[in-house]
């Protein structure tokens, strides 16, 4: 059996590494062409050229799907939401306006924010509104609405942000987080309640 050229071994290694990634987008044509040329030479025997060409084509196909995962804006939002929630639950006086009436809480933000928080859920027997306060979210002023379910505190953040492309949910530092876009603004809900309860509150906030 004819042994493969060391360059083809390297090509196989690169293909394996490329296919190990789970996130895929088209690679730049220039990069693809450079890698294909790097593993093809005109001086190889005919059979090696065929093998090299096949490996080069396979590499080009793999690289066309390869992408290095960029820093996710959503991850930053999740980290920020959990951090702000922790500040709320650990503060001695977390509420700047304490009221179970949304018609008292929401107008309180007028003049304190340069946008109207897209929150209209007044609370109910399952999710009681406790009040609200200003928050600093992603370096900008934001609104924090605080609800309670049994003994659990739930923070709802409304912030001016256009980076959210779709609804996302995750668990970070033991807290469940759901984030979505609403009318050009970002929304994030954070708590240690179970997923079913948190999604139930999300649905009420969206209505």
C-alpha positions, -999 to +999 in steps of 0.1 A: +000+000+000+013+034-009+020+056+020+004+091+020+025+122+018+030+139+053+011+169+039-020+147+033-017+135+069-018+171+080-047+177+057-066+148+074-058+163+108-072+197+098-103+181+084-109+161+116-104+193+137-127+212+115-155+187+117-152+185+155-167+220+158-204+222+162-210+258+149-209+262+111-209+291+086-192+296+052-155+303+055-138+330+034-129+319-001-094+332+002-087+310+033-103+280+016-081+284-015-049+289+005-055+257+025-063+237-006-031+249-024-010+242+007-018+205+004-015+201-034+018+202-052+025+197-090+055+175-083+037+146-066+032+113-085+000+110-103-017+088-077-006+112-049-020+141-068-053+124-070-053+116-033-041+151-025-068+166-047-095+144-030-082+155+004-081+191-007-116+190-019-128+174+013-109+200+033-125+228+012-159+213+020-151+210+057-137+246+059-168+259+041-188+248+071-162+258+098-165+288+120-149+298+153-177+307+177-178+345+182-184+360+216-221+356+221-240+388+229-267+366+245-241+352+270-232+387+281-269+394+286-274+363+307-244+371+329-256+407+333-291+395+342-279+371+369-255+396+383-282+423+386-307+397+401-281+388+428-277+425+436-315+428+440-319+398+462-289+407+484-297+444+489-313+455+521-336+479+502-338+466+466-369+485+457-369+522+449-406+522+444-424+495+465-460+489+453-481+460+441-499+484+417-482+486+383-499+520+377-477+533+405-445+514+395-444+520+358-449+558+359-421+561+385-396+554+356-408+585+337-379+610+336-356+584+350-353+564+317-352+576+281-377+549+271-410+534+284-404+499+298-425+474+277-441+458+308-478+456+313-483+426+335-500+439+367-494+408+387-518+382+400-522+356+428-494+335+414-470+363+406-473+393+429-457+426+419-435+440+446-422+471+430-393+483+408-360+501+407-335+515+383-308+491+372-276+495+352-278+469+324-250+465+299-237+499+309-270+517+304-299+526+326-326+500+327-358+492+345-361+464+370-395+451+380-396+426+409-422+399+412-426+372+438-439+337+436-442+321+471-408+328+487-390+332+454-379+366+440-382+371+402-364+400+385-377+413+352-353+436+334-363+459+305-333+474+287-325+492+255-307+467+234-309+455+198-285+426+199-311+399+208-320+381+176-342+354+191-356+341+224-330+324+245-330+306+278-302+292+299-292+284+335-263+304+349-249+302+385-280+282+395-305+307+382-328+302+352-328+331+327-351+338+297-343+366+274-362+379+243-367+411+222-398+432+226-405+462+204-369+470+199-360+465+236-345+436+254-363+417+282-347+393+307-364+373+335-343+357+362-351+335+392-344+303+410-380+291+404-386+261+382-387+264+344-424+259+341-431+287+365-406+310+348-421+303+314-455+309+327-445+344+339-428+350+305-461+343+288-480+367+310-453+394+304-457+389+267-495+393+267 
